[in-house]
Amino acid sequence: MPHTPSLNGDASSTEVTFRPLAFSNATATFVLFGATSSLFGPLLISFSRRFDLSLPSAGTVLSVFFVGALLGVPLGWLGVKRYRGNVVLSAMMILMAVGAFGASLSSHWISFLVGVFVIGLSFGGVDFSLNTLLMRTAIAHRAHRLSLANAGYGVGSVVGPVLIILVRPHNFPLLFAGLASTAVFLSLFNRGISAPPLHLASRRRELAAMKSQRRPILVTFIAAYILYVAAETSSAGWIAPQLHRLGYSQSVASVVTAGFWAGLAIGRVVGGPLSKRLSDKILVLAGLGLAIALSATAVSTTVAPYAYPILGLVVASVYPMGLIWYTVLCPHDSDGLALLIFFMMAGGVIGPGVESFAVSQWGIRAVPLVVAGFATLDLAVFASALRFRPLRPLAVRPAD
């Protein structure tokens, strides 16, 4: 199997390998976090009833989760620089268990939000750590690995709403207790990951010389990913409330939310094979273009339940293929990737926040229009990245 330099050093020092069980566990970890993040939208009505809140106030739980995720990325960043990847992942899973268990026991809104914040910390740390480790694997089939593992997030996001239906929305503390137990279990199966700390990397001076070259590329992709995450979270988190307010039952709304995530999972599973026929750029831009049209049709009460699952399908490749696009333009750049994932979490705060404001001002039919707006802006920013060419190392004078 051919080798490629890792994100921040030579292949021999920093390339990551996953044994089959470890890769399966990594995918299962994404399943867990997909299930976790997909619970909040369908449960907003239950949260508002349990804690005596208005629906827009209950919607702040989405923003709190992503504030935690935003702050969790630096934890993962520092972790993979100083410690082996398997150790960092296991520690983050234990943190997830602590937050989920605390949320399951909460009887007050503030204490519940604290638990959700800790879950978010773990989510951000794991999202950065696992994606960084996958990007440091051998180039052969890297896109396939990244797409397949991230498909687990979509699968989990289907499982979450289904569990809500089975357990009943008002029993949501049991769901959080189950998340805590699953996180502890998965933390035991990371030994098959061989991922040396990034502080062993050997190209710091060369990378420093490239920083001025990469800056406009990094800023462009940060803006694009903030808008993408805003679009994804503002749609997924508000599918159920929108459909419920339009007259559909809470169960139907949960099924449609599961359909959105099923589309996302299917799209990412097929994203690897598609990447052999279509470029990462085409997959990203075409997905966003279709997302704009589908979001606009979701204004219709009749069309909305069918538009959202297809929306998940068409945006599925934006996240993994956008990362591939960035690393082609800026190879060997783990610090840039960390900044990208760190700032993209802001989209999870901005998206639901804008959505909550729009709903409070103009009603529930504003939901798909906000999503369409984010997707339009995102398409414009990603399209602007077509002007960039892959960076080449600058000549660096030897030390005196």
Secondary structure, DSSP 8 states (H G I E B T S, - for coil): -----BTTB-HHHH--EE-HHHHHHHHHHHHHHHHHHHHTTTTHHHHHHHTT--HHHHTHHHHHHHHHHHHHHHHHHHHHHHS-HHHHHHHHHHHHHHHHHHHHH--SHHHHHHHHHHHHHHHHHHHHHHHHHHHTS-STTHHHHHHHHHHHHHHHHHHHHHHHHHH-GGGHHHHHHHHHHHHHHHTTS-TTEE---GGG---HHHHHHHHHHHHHHHHHHHHHHHHHHHHHHHHHTTHHHHHHHTT--HHHHHHHHHHHHHHHHHHHHHHHHHHTTS-HHHHHHHHHHHHHHHHHHTTSTTTHHHHHHHHHHHHTTHHHHHHHHHHHHSTT-HHHHHHHHHHHTHHHHHHHHHHHHHHHHH-TTHHHHHHHHHHHHHHHHHHHGGG-------------
